[in-house]
Amino acid sequence: MSVTTSPIRVALVGCGQIADAHLSQIRRIRFADPVAVCDVHPDLAYQAAVRFEVPAQFTSIDEMVETTRPDVVHLTTPAHTHAALTKKLLGLGCHVYVEKPFTLDAQESLDVLATAASVDKTVCVGHDQLFDPTWLTAKKWIQRGLIGDVRHLESVLGYPIDGKFGSLVASDSNHWVRKLPGGLFQNTISHPLYRITDLLNDSQPDITAHWRTRDDFDFPTELSVQMQGTKQTGSLTFSTDLPHQRITRVYGTDGTLDLDFDAQTLRLSRRTKLPGAFAKLEAPFQQFRNSCWNLRHNMWRFLKADIHYFAGMKTLFEEYYAHVQGRGPIPIEPDEIHRVALLMDRIFEHCRSRDDASENPMEDKSPQTSEAVSCL
């Protein structure tokens, strides 16, 4: 790939709610030039273009690409359209950034990645929390050995079902999210899932998963996933019963690391070294140092106007654009994109298999059947 330093031309397809986050972060990147937006609904394309000062708006992808010649197109349409539209944009000569989830299933992800390779273009998926400043700092601390070798990861997402988007999904049985193979979870769990897989060495760990429905809803709203690798384990919790939160805890052989993405805080807990009762003083002193570090660090970021909810999104955009310009590696490898898609398939298949088993309690429970289910 040839190296270029000229501004990268960026367009966006799909001017719904998440498009606002994309356009706001694109505008913050000095070497990005937003050239067009596109939506089948002309009023949505118009309002996005006006609010984010994008010079051109379209209702046709072909016309947009032919007229503005973007280098990269951001795809922020509903998930069930991702595969077909990504392949179309690749065929038109564009690199494509796809909002999560990448595709409906792992087979579609393979098809998209194969198409990209065949036309010598790239795709990137919106795993932006891996580029959040808090996660990047945590990775540095882990690489320095501050908690020893990673052995277990917990990832929690408290989903605001009463929020603007969640309430729409809950109130409309025909909402496109409700029709996804994994329902509400498929549109969201890639975030807590890739926070586990980023540090989980096993490509395909054993999975046990279960979903359930709260009494006040008519579709699954709660999800619990357990992963068992060779030397590491992971657990994922998605709940509409919890407060809105994005939390990950990393357990190592020498300590633990807690990350709160909303508070932008890190808490490092290490083995105490003092004997007896003195350890009861050392442990709270560690937490005091953590609090002082977080306060000082966030105050400094605040003074620099560097605390943004979508800070990781901006960094991922920058790294992907740099790769397209030939100035750096691709930020998320194709193998990892497919790995997450495949794990999501296995999670939902395991949940469905447990539903089927509960509906048919007299079904044969031979070891062969159980083994087949566990390997889904």
N, C-alpha and C positions, 0 to 999 in steps of 0.2 A: 504494500500500500504506500503510495507516494505521500510525502510530507507536505502539508500546506499550512500557512499561517494566516490566510485570509479568513474573515468571519464566516462561521458556519451558518448556512441557511436552514432555518427550522420552521416546519409547519406542524399543525395539529389537526387531527380528525376526531370529532366527537366533543361537543362543547357543553357537556353536562357539568355536574358539580365538581368532580375531581379535576376537570380541565382548568379551573381557576387556579388550583395549586400549581399545576404544570406551567401555566403562562406566567404566573407571578415569579416563579423561580427562574424561568428562561430569561426573563427581563433583567435578572440580577447578574447574569453571566456576561462579562464584557465582550467575549468573542463570539457570542451567539446573536444572530439576526433573525428575529421572528418575522416571517414573510407572509404567512397565510393561516387562516383557520377554515375548517370545513365541517358542515353538519347538514344532514338531510332536512332539518328544520331551519329555514333561513333566519328566523328571529333569534334562535340561539347563536348562530354564526355571527349575526350582526352585533348582538350585545357583547359577545366575547371580544370581537374585533375592536369595538369602541372602548370598552373598559380597559383593555390592555394595549391599546394603541398599535394594533396589528394592521398593516396597510391593506390587506386583501382578504376577502371572505368568499366562500364558495359553498355550493350544495353538491358539487360533483368532484369526486377524487381525481378522476382523469383530467378534468379541466384545471383543477388546482395544480397538479403536478406539471402539466404541460405549460401552464402560464408562469408559474413562479420557480420551478426547478429547485425544490428543496433538497438539501443533502440528507437531512434526517426528518422523519415524520413521527410525531408522537401519536399513538393510538390510544384514545381514552373512551372508547365505545364500550357497550356492555360485553361481558366476557364471551358470550356465545358467538359473537361476531369476530373475535380476535384472529382465529386461524385464517379464515377466508380473506379478511381485509389485509392482514400482514402479508400473506402471499401475493395479493394483488399489488401492494405497494412495493414489495421486493421486485416484482416483475416490471414495475414502472421505473426501476433504477434507484430506489431510495433505501437508505438504511432505516430501520424501524425500532423505535422504543415503545414497548408494549406495557401498558399499565397491568398490574397484577389483577387476577390470575392470568398467567401467560396464555393458556388455552383451556378448553373444556376437559381434556384428558391427556395422558402421556402420548397416545398415538398421534394426536394432533400436534403435540409439541415436536415429535420426531419429524412429521411432515413439514412443519414450518422451518425447522433447523436445516433440513435437507434442501429445501427450496433456497434458503439463504446461501448455503454453500454452493449450490449450482449456479447462482447468478453473481457470485463473488461479492455479496453484501453481508452485513451483520445485523443481528437483532440483539436487543437488550431488554430485560424485564425489570419491572419496578420494585426490586427488593431494596428500597431506599434506606430502610432502617439499619442496614449493614454499613451505611456510610454516615450515619448520625454521629456527631462528635463524641457522644457518650460511649457508643459502641466501639468507635475507633480507639478511644483511650483505654477502654477495657481490654481490647485485643492487645494493645501494647503492654499493659500490665501482666496479662497472661503470658505473653511471649517472654517477658522478663523473668518469669518463674515465680511471681509473687504468691500464687496459690498452688504451686506445684503442677502436677499433671491433671488435666481435666478428666473427671470421672462421671459427673452427672450434671444435667442441665434441666432447669424448670423454666417454662415459658408460659406466661399468663396473659390473657387478653380479656378484660372486662368490656363487653360490647354495649354501647348505648342504644338499646333497642327502642328507647323513647326519643332518640335524637331525630334530626330532620330526615336522614336517609332511612334509618332503622324503622321509624314509624310508618314510612311509606311501604316498606317491605311487609311489615306486620299487618297492615290494613288492606292489602291488595293480594288476593290469592293468585292473581294472574301476573304479578310482578315478575320480571325476567329473572331476578335473583332466586325466587321460589322455584323456578323451573330448571335451575342448574342441577347437574348430577349430585352435587354435594350441598345443594340449597344455600342457605345463609352462610354456612361455613366455607364453602368453596370460594365465595367472593372475598373472604377475609383472612382465613387461617394461614395463608402463605406467609404473612408477617411473623406470627409467633413460631411458625414451623421453620422458616429459614434462619431464625435466630438460634435454633437448635442445630440445624444441619451445618451451619457455618463452623461449628466447633466439634461436630460429631464425625469421627473419621470413617465409620462404616458407611459404605455407599447405599446399602439397603438393609437396615436393621430389622429385626423381628418387630412386628407391630401388633398391639392389642388396642382396640378403639371401641368406644360406645357413645352414642348420642341419645338424648332424651328430650322430651317436650315439657315445658312448663305448663301448669294447669291453665294459665290464661292465654295460651296460644294453640294454634292448630298445626304447627310444623316444628321440627326439631330446633331447639334453641340452645342446648347445652351439649358440650362435647368434651370428652376426656380421652387422651391418647397416651399410651405408654410405649416406649421404644427400648429395645434391648440390643445393644451391639456387642462386639467382642470384649471390649474393655470399658465401654461407656454406656450410660443409659440416659434417657430423656423422657420428660413428661410435658404434655401440652394441655392447657386448660383454657377453654373458651366458654364464657358464661355471660348471659344477659342479667343474671342475678347479682353480679358483682358491680361495684362502682367502675366507671370508665377508667381503665388503667392499662398500661403496657409495661410489664415487669418481667425481667429475666434474672434468674439466680444461677450462677455457675459454681459448682462444687469441685474443688481440687483436692489433691492429697495433702496440701498444707494450709488450706483455708478456703473461704468462699468469697464471691464477689456478687453484690446485688446491684442491678441496674434499673433505674426508674426513668423511662424515656420521657415522661411528661414533666417530671420535676427536674430532669437533666442532672441526676445525681448518681454517684457511685459510692458504694459502701464496701470497704475491704475488711474482712474479718480473718485474722490469722491466728495460728496456734499461739497460745500464751507461753511465755518462756519463764516467767517468775514462778517460784514455788508456792504451794499452799494458798493461804488467804491473799497473798500479794497478787495472785492471778486475777482475783475478783476486783482488783483495782486496775490492773493492766488492761483488761477487756473493755471497761467503760472508757478508759483513756484512749484506746484505739478508736472508739466510736466518736469521742470528742474531736480527735484529730481528723476523722473523716468529715465531720460536720464543718469544721473550720476550713478544710480544703474545698469542700463543695461550695460553701458560702463565698470564699475568696475567688474561686474559679468562675462561678456564675456571675458574681459582681463584675469581674473583669470582662467577661463576655457581654454582659449587659451594657457596660460603658462603651464597648466597641460596636454596639448594635448588632451583635453576632448571635443572639438567641432567637431562633426561628423554629416554628413547629416543623417545617419541612426542610430543615437545614441539610439533612441527609439526602433528600431529593436533589437539591442543588448540586451537591458534591458528586452524586452519581451522574447527573447530566454532564457535568464538566468532564468527568473522566471518560464517559462514553464519547462525547464530542471530540476529546483529544485523541481517542483511539481512531475515530473516523477520519481525523486529520492526519493520522499516521504518527502521532506524537506519544503514544503510550499503549499499554496492553488493554485488552478488552476487560472491563471491570467485573463482569460476571460471565464465566465460561459457559459455552453451550451445554456441556455435560452437567453442570450444576443446575441449569434451567430445567433440563429434562429430569434430573434426579428429584427435584422438588415436585414436579408434575406427577412423577410416578409414585412418590410417597403419598401424595394427596389421593391418587386413585386407590391405593391400598388401604388408606384410612377409611375412605367412604365405603369401599367394598366390604371391609371388615364390619363396619357399623350395620350395613344392610344384611350381612350374613347373620348377625346376632338378632336382628329384627325377625328374620325368617325363622330362626331357630325358636324364638319365643312364641311365634305364632303357630309353630308345629312342634309342641313339646314331646310328641310320641315319635318324632323323627329318629332314625337310626343314629346313635351316637358312638359308632365304632371308632377305634383309634385312627383308622385310615381317613374317615371323614373329618375328624378333629384336626389331623395333621394338614389336610388339604386346606381347611379354613385358615389355619394359622399362617400359611404361606401365601395367602392372597396378597 
